Amino acid sequence: MIQNALFRQCLAAIPEEQKAEFELSFEIAERISEVLKAKNLTQKDFAQKLHKRESEISKWLTGRHNFTMQTIAKIETALGCKLINIAR
């Protein structure tokens, strides 16, 4: 439970849409981390697959990166699995 009143006020001031965006970014980063672990891949291995710098991959895995659909598609292809499943 959040005890600090100022923190609660700041959190309440964030628009719901922005909260949802942050949550999705963190979930994608967490999913990438899970897949890397399951496939015994390091950040360096993953960076090489995507022709990226390891520092960029590290940034992605913080959960603060705004993933584009193009980037998600490249990641899914490189890892051979889905990151996002859309249920109907």
C-alpha positions in Angstrom: 0.0 0.0 0.0 1.3 3.4 -0.9 1.7 5.4 2.3 3.1 8.7 0.9 0.2 11.1 0.2 2.2 13.2 -2.3 3.1 10.0 -4.3 -0.5 9.0 -4.3 -1.6 12.4 -5.6 1.1 12.3 -8.3 0.0 8.8 -9.3 -3.7 9.8 -9.4 -2.8 12.7 -11.7 -1.5 10.4 -14.4 -4.1 9.8 -17.1 -5.4 6.2 -17.3 -4.3 6.0 -21.0 -0.7 6.8 -20.0 -0.9 4.2 -17.2 -2.1 1.6 -19.7 0.7 2.5 -22.0 3.3 2.1 -19.3 1.8 -1.2 -18.2 1.9 -2.6 -21.8 5.6 -1.5 -22.2 6.6 -3.2 -19.0 4.6 -6.4 -19.9 6.4 -6.6 -23.3 9.8 -6.1 -21.7 9.0 -8.8 -19.1 7.8 -11.2 -21.9 11.1 -10.6 -23.8 13.1 -11.3 -20.6 11.1 -14.5 -20.1 11.7 -15.7 -23.6 15.4 -14.9 -23.5 15.7 -16.9 -20.3 13.7 -19.8 -21.6 15.9 -19.9 -24.7 19.1 -19.4 -22.8 19.9 -16.3 -24.7 21.9 -13.3 -23.3 21.1 -9.7 -24.1 24.2 -9.8 -26.3 22.9 -12.8 -28.2 19.6 -11.1 -28.7 21.3 -7.9 -29.8 23.3 -9.8 -32.4 20.1 -11.4 -33.8 18.5 -8.0 -34.3 21.7 -6.2 -35.4 21.4 -3.8 -32.5 23.7 -2.7 -29.7 23.5 -4.5 -26.4 22.9 -1.1 -24.8 19.7 -0.6 -26.8 18.4 -4.1 -25.8 19.2 -3.2 -22.2 17.0 0.0 -22.6 14.2 -2.1 -24.0 14.3 -4.4 -21.1 13.8 -1.6 -18.6 10.1 -1.4 -19.7 10.4 2.2 -20.6 10.7 1.8 -24.3 7.8 2.7 -26.6 7.7 -0.4 -28.9 6.4 0.1 -32.4 4.5 -2.7 -34.2 7.5 -3.0 -36.6 9.9 -3.5 -33.7 7.6 -6.0 -32.0 7.3 -8.0 -35.3 11.1 -8.0 -35.7 11.5 -9.2 -32.1 8.9 -12.0 -32.6 10.6 -13.1 -35.7 14.1 -13.1 -34.1 12.8 -15.0 -31.1 10.5 -17.3 -33.0 7.5 -16.7 -30.7 4.7 -14.3 -30.0 5.1 -11.5 -27.5 1.5 -10.3 -27.8 -1.6 -12.5 -28.1 -4.8 -10.8 -29.1 -7.9 -12.8 -28.0 -11.1 -12.5 -29.8 
